[in-house]
Amino acid sequence: MTIQYIGRAAPFALDPAVALLGNEREGLAIDFTRDRAYNRDRVTAANNYLGGAASKFSVSRASDGSRYDAARVLRTDGPNVLRLTHDPITGKALGALLEGASTNRLTMSDDYRSNWSPGGAGVTITPDAAMAPDGTMTAQLVELLGPDGRVSQPYTGAASTLHTGTLFLRALPGEAGTWPARLNGEGSGATTDNKLVAINDQAWTRVSLNAVSGAGGIIRLFVGDRRDGGALTKAYVWRAQIEAASFASSPIKTVAAAAQRLADNLSFARSGTPEGTVVIEARTAPGKVASGSQGLFYWEDGTVNNRIILARLPAGAMFMQMNVDGSAPKVTVLDTANLPDNTDFKAAMSWELGRFSLSVNGAPARVSTSYAGPLPLINSIRIGTSGLWGGTVARVRLTPRATDPSELPGLLS
Amino acid sequence: MIDHLIRCATQDDADILQEQYGASRAYQPRVILVDAVWDMADPENPALVSAEVTASGYHVWIALDAVDGDLRDLPDNACRLIGDRSLCGPGATWQDVLLFHAADISPEVLSSARVDPVPAGTDYPWRVVPA
């Protein structure tokens, strides 16, 4: 059947950033998942903008960083490039990846023939044996020999510190089974995490291990350790990584030396408004920080004294907070639900003189009217808060008018 | 991108300098002059023969879009080196990539020292001995 449009234009797709802003007369909408941004300013025409998000809102990061493309291939972006990433399993566009600084403490992350120590009956390593997650022929074929073959690399860092070890694993063609990976703290007070990882020949699996270093600070990653058993004696292995962190960040390639990915700082100038509403769609980090908050959205004056923030508490709950002429918060609105790690969610916050409200995932807004003083003078927005967020940000919508708390959940539908 | 390696006298000074530029532009590496030597007879339990030797002071690596004259001109040879990472590549030597180095850094030190960790994606010629 042919559909004909007579007397009117054929339907067309609105630019996603324009659609995100909707009928608002002014405001800013950024759809990082589609790399589009729209700024509508009815006072200063020169501020109007419709175009790419990454080109408009550059990030500061003085190192390479990795992210997944839509085909789930791991790509490397150069310094100061905003990383627009995708889910490594589903390929879903996640938007801007905003991580803190982190170091891969291991050397030779993609080659286990040097700087790595065989143990027991040893291993056979075949370099460049298969296509790696980044599309290059750099995956290593590791064969664990005898009853106790293994290969590992130690790192000596701070004592009694939680570390995360990661590596990519994939079974040989026609095979599936379990593979023994292990992260070993060594010495007094250390812990160990050994896993039999279920892998197959269809996709790469990135396994994550957590262990605490002992008194001597030594932590050791075994990319395979036959002593732990496992059905498979051969597997493709790639991008071994140890970070002094509670959860894994994006993969960092190393060669002769440990390498640091610096923090993503996505910030831009924008004057604050006497009232406003911010709506954000994001995904939480793969883990929580031990202390402090994971900042998602900061509108500030460059200090802690004047700012409106949206952040995640260590336990997982989102909160909005406002400081005015001092580091002590004037208002805190806390959502009581703890958001799980690595989870998509939507949040909306609104402020005006004497009323502050927050809604997460469409729940009835939590409202504070405890402060009726002046609002802060602010001029700069940070999204992801210099990497403290640790997750991704899909969409941001900012309008210079408050929203009634009863209407706030409706913005998240 | 232009990299500056700055030596501070104290840990507090290094922390303040790093904070000034932020975690997206600055971090604190170690500067290793001589690597530790290990007896690898038992690869899983290597025995330390001699400990690594690190440079004195507390170092901050700062990456900027251009040379910062104020950092370069810090007193007491605090600016150890300034390099242009865009000039790195296969076969590049320090002569090719270095824009400035402190007067007390000899060619021998340049060919033997290294920083740890390095910024991801950079390939400065650490430990490359000029032909």
Chai-1 contact restraints between the chains, C-beta under 6 A:
chainA,res_idxA,chainB,res_idxB,connection_type,confidence,min_distance_angstrom,max_distance_angstrom,comment,restraint_id
A,S60,B,S24,contact,1.0,0.0,6.0,A-B,restraint_1
A,R61,B,S24,contact,1.0,0.0,6.0,A-B,restraint_2
A,A62,B,R25,contact,1.0,0.0,6.0,A-B,restraint_3
A,A62,B,A63,contact,1.0,0.0,6.0,A-B,restraint_4
A,S63,B,P119,contact,1.0,0.0,6.0,A-B,restraint_5
A,S63,B,A120,contact,1.0,0.0,6.0,A-B,restraint_6
A,S63,B,G121,contact,1.0,0.0,6.0,A-B,restraint_7
A,D64,B,A120,contact,1.0,0.0,6.0,A-B,restraint_8
A,D64,B,G121,contact,1.0,0.0,6.0,A-B,restraint_9
A,P79,B,M1,contact,1.0,0.0,6.0,A-B,restraint_10
A,A101,B,A23,contact,1.0,0.0,6.0,A-B,restraint_11
A,T103,B,P117,contact,1.0,0.0,6.0,A-B,restraint_12
A,S117,B,P43,contact,1.0,0.0,6.0,A-B,restraint_13
A,S117,B,E44,contact,1.0,0.0,6.0,A-B,restraint_14
A,G119,B,E44,contact,1.0,0.0,6.0,A-B,restraint_15
A,I252,B,A120,contact,1.0,0.0,6.0,A-B,restraint_16
A,A257,B,D116,contact,1.0,0.0,6.0,A-B,restraint_17
A,A257,B,V118,contact,1.0,0.0,6.0,A-B,restraint_18
A,A258,B,D116,contact,1.0,0.0,6.0,A-B,restraint_19
A,A258,B,P117,contact,1.0,0.0,6.0,A-B,restraint_20
A,A259,B,P117,contact,1.0,0.0,6.0,A-B,restraint_21
A,A259,B,V118,contact,1.0,0.0,6.0,A-B,restraint_22
A,A259,B,A120,contact,1.0,0.0,6.0,A-B,restraint_23
A,Q260,B,Y27,contact,1.0,0.0,6.0,A-B,restraint_24
A,Q260,B,P117,contact,1.0,0.0,6.0,A-B,restraint_25
A,Q260,B,P119,contact,1.0,0.0,6.0,A-B,restraint_26
A,R261,B,A120,contact,1.0,0.0,6.0,A-B,restraint_27
A,L262,B,S24,contact,1.0,0.0,6.0,A-B,restraint_28
A,A263,B,A23,contact,1.0,0.0,6.0,A-B,restraint_29
A,A263,B,S24,contact,1.0,0.0,6.0,A-B,restraint_30
A,N265,B,S24,contact,1.0,0.0,6.0,A-B,restraint_31
A,S386,B,A23,contact,1.0,0.0,6.0,A-B,restraint_32
